[in-house]
Amino acid sequence: MTSLDPRLVRLLLGIAAPVLALGAAFAITSLVLVVAGDPVGEVWSTILSPPETRNVVNIVNAATVLYLSGVAVAIGFRMNLFNIGVDGQYRVAAFAAAAVAGEAWLPGVLNMVLAVLVAMLAGAIWAGIAGLLRATRGVSEVISTIMLNFIATSVVAFLLRQVAVREEGSNIVSTRPIPEGSRLPGIPFGDLPNLEIYGFVVVAALVGLGYWFVLNKTRFGFDLRATGRSAPAATASGISVKRMTVATMLLSGAIAGLVGMPLLLGSSYAYGSTFQSGLGFAGIAIALLGRNHPVGIALGALLFAFLDEQSNPLQILVGVSPDIVAITQGVVVLTVVISYEVVRRFGSRLEQRRVAAALESERSAKADAKQEASA
């Protein structure tokens, strides 16, 4: 293997890490099923069965939301910042966007664009609080963002009661519905009526492309990655670590603000007490699984969405709780960290052997040349 192209070796090692993690997660989950006395074969055959058209749409729609969450987390990860507050940031952003869009201050598409901009601004401001605390007071962003999640839940619940419109004959409260002209049309899929993929999937793809471009092709992205690798070295090269900390948290929060937009503009059309929660924490696992790469995050989002969707019939068809998928996803998070470390050490050992072989070859060549010269 040491004779292979180094770029090919890096590619193979990059593929090996998630494959190893998924294999370990599969084995551990199967062991849990055996211990619980559940039919392992039937569970996996149900989960891994080809999805129907409606299920495919649900998977893509869920993956769109999870992808945005994963990118928001990955931005912080690339600078060694752990933005655990995506869950609170997207709640604040979705509420703010829904409240503004429901007022219909602008007509049609302009109202929708305003809602998206408000969501990004609200998410950035909420994440910026943690960034400022880290930059000015040295407060760990892990602690501050977790606390801000709880604060966000209470603040949004309080504000929702102030502006809520109660549905007649229901206990559900929500903001004013977004006018039809300000809703994002879906993309028809299949022959069944009302079966559409969120139109926001296009925006999500553009976010992924922009994430890759900014991090790899701009000065800001270079400064961000350099600071994440070594803050002292970044400071020595003239990079303001405090400024980069705040800027990164603002950017991460802005993308977190988009997490609820596919749901708000594509299906619910209002923010209420039933708005989906827990999307920010899933993004942490997806960013880890995808190694903070836009393509890897997309594959991780599709995997998590696939597992969630395929677990729905487990209770009915197999008599097994769909919570087994939550166990699988949790195990994936644990095994992915371990497998990446194992693969990293293996790759380092291969590189050491390659360098040693090259040095030995160079010594041999010099020795042969010296013998020829003396002869």
Buried (B, 14 or more C-beta within 10 A) or exposed (E): EBEEEEEEBEEEBBEBBBEBBBEBBBEBBBEBBEEEEBBBEBBBEBBEEEBEEEBBBBBBBBBBBBBBBBBBBBBBBBBBBBBBBBBBBBBBBBBBBBBBBBBBEBEEEEBBEBBBBBBBBBBBBBBBBBBBBBBEEEBEBBBBBBBBBEBBBEBBEEBBEEBBBEEEEEEEBBBBBBBEEBBBEBBEBEEEEEBBBBBBBEBBBEBBEEBBEBBEEEEBBBBBBBBBEEBEEBEEEEBBBEEBBBBBBBBBBBBBBBBBBBBBBBBBBBBBEEBBEEBBBBBBBBBBBBBBBBEBBBBBBBBBBBBBBBBBBBEEEBEBBBEBBEBBBBBBBBBBBEBBEBBEEEBEEBBEEBEEEEEEEEEEEEEEEEEEEEE
